[in-house]
Amino acid sequence: MSLSGCLGCGERCSPRKSQESQSNDGTDCRSSPDRKGDASMVIALAGNANVGKSAVFNQLTGVDQILGNWPGKTVERAEGILQYKGRKIRIIDLPGIYSFSTYSLEELVSRDFIALEKPDIVVNVVDASALERNLFFTLQLLELEAPLILALNQVDLMEKRGIHVDIEKLSKALGVPVVPMVAIKGKGVTELTEEIVKLAGRRALPSAVESGIKSNLKYGKEVEERIERLSRLLNGIKINYPRRWVAIKLLEKDEEITKLVAGMDGSLVSAASDLAKELEEMHGESSNVIISAERYHVAEEIARSAQSIGVEGVSITDRLDAVALHPVLGYLSILAVIGGLLVWTFVIGAKISELLVEALSPIEQLEPVVSGPLGDILWNGAFAGLVAGLTLVIPYVLPFYIILAFIEDSGYLTRISVMLDQGMHKMGLHGKAIIPLILGYGCNVPACFACRIMETPKQKLLAAFLVTMIPCTARTVVILGLVAAFVNIWWAMALYVFDILLIILLGRIAFKAVPGDSVGLIMEMPKYHVPSAKVVLKQTWARTKSLLWVVFPAYIIGSAALQAVYAAGWLNPVNDLLSPITVSWLGLPSAVGILLIFGLVRKELTILMLAVIFQTTNFAAVLSPVQLIVLALVTMIYIPCLAVILCLAKEFGWKKTAAITVFEVVFAILLGGIAFRLLAPFL
């Protein structure tokens, strides 16, 4: 059984260990005071992706939120505190998933938290306008015997589509409280909180007999008979999961649960295999498909009994999707949106950067308080690093993230993911990978963090590797400042096109070379809506905050270190050491060697140091067109900067980070030398 982080004891414990502890001392992690801290109860938010779960979380927790990773996993974890009527309630936002299989870390984390950590209440957030599809996951939560509340979100969109849900009928059919909500507008939040407190006071769901739901939630006769037979057999073992749920998982041939039960009683696994085989012979399908079909049938029956649908015309979403998902117009729309995003970023960014440089120039020209080499290190190094961070993040990154959050919150980014899904499969990824890749054009640091949305460790690593190849704003400054300004714009565009082709090629090769599994994509497409300014700004700040914590320290410390190298008089020895690469292979002047080192700290230092070394900003006077293109090409391809290296190390460890860094440096130098020899006869 995979190990999960125990919220109570802070250890990583398997279900087997948890139940052994319970049987020995009569306690479990649920009753541990450390589990909740000083909170009176723990609430888990669960649901499919794109149902508004994050909006519910934000409404409940406000600004009191903590972001991090689940213990031992690269899956993002968000939690916060809700203060309500003297109660302190801890809210855990589980990853958005569609089932409790074990195909991804997100599914395993969510399943183990609900089954083993036993939160006081599970709030299942569902999309009211796609009720039947969402209830498939709700039924699995009920199988886990979770104390459940159904948050029926986006009822406004449901009503616009002519759908009405009888809340009482739905609640009676499921045997759980149902709260209608429009979370993004704050509607239903108070009612949901009241229901949480009320249900937590009872400490348990009404029994199946009392609520009248027992027959409603039964599956087909053949399936139920085998679930009951297997459940009776499971009475002889101690297991931390509900026995009916374990029986269903054994019939589905769930690998994790099968391994767990096999370690306790191998005969039970054999019995489950025989019963599953009987079902397969009856229905001509695999047992997991049969049980999934049973769930869908029950979900359909419940949705049909609770819903009434009026006359509905063609919705705005359908009209927009006719273009966004069109096999030709859809791709043209993607090019227009992404192209517009980049142009807007650089046009607006260049103007803001210019204003910032003018505002900060008088400060930079002041004499340092401390004189001598130490003053140079602190002033020309550390302060210059701070200035560089400000002139990169504020002008280029912020506009990019604001517009990206706007596109994301509108619902269009999901359409881009779906349209690009098939192409991404060639690289072992799926359409969702486009999100960190687009983020990479702003800055590679938050783009690397965004790779957490990928399902498997292999996909996370592949996505992060490709993200480091994306020309961020700093590398774009180099391309525009060297090639577009002193050769022509078409050569600069050619470098961008070459980079995209290179990413596709390397992605395909890496997919074959990197061990591990890649899984497909199931994405829920949300309805289009006018983006919320609050959500857009919150998302922008969350991404920018992660960037500031990594980029600014790296810029300041790195710039100070390089200034120390300069003050120590080590530049010429470094240039001489690198001359076989810079002069003999790349065809560049010897003085350019130090730029490769400075570029490891910040890519835009390539241009700044070039101006310092040659005492001119007219680079065409000191470098030929071929040399300008080669220098821009090498700078574009090798590892982005020190901040990205630190980010990769945090996410994947130093071994994989070193492998990516060494490969990209060597590969960039190799390509630069080849480019020099191919272009020299023509330019």
Helices and strands as residue ranges (DSSP letters): E 4-5, E 12-13, H 15-25, G 29-31, H 33-36, E 41-46, H 53-61, E 65-69, E 76-84, E 87-93, H 105-112, I 113-117, E 121-127, G 128-130, H 131-143, E 148-153, H 155-160, E 163-165, H 167-174, E 178-180, G 183-185, H 189-202, H 208-211, H 221-233, G 234-236, H 243-251, H 255-262, H 266-283, H 287-306, E 307-309, H 316-324, H 329-364, H 372-376, I 377-383, H 384-392, I 393-397, H 398-410, H 412-419, H 421-425, G 431-433, H 434-442, H 444-450, G 451-453, H 457-467, H 473-479, I 480-484, H 485-486, H 489-513, H 533-567, H 571-579, I 580-585, G 590-592, H 593-601, H 605-614, G 619-621, H 625-637, H 642-652, H 654-679
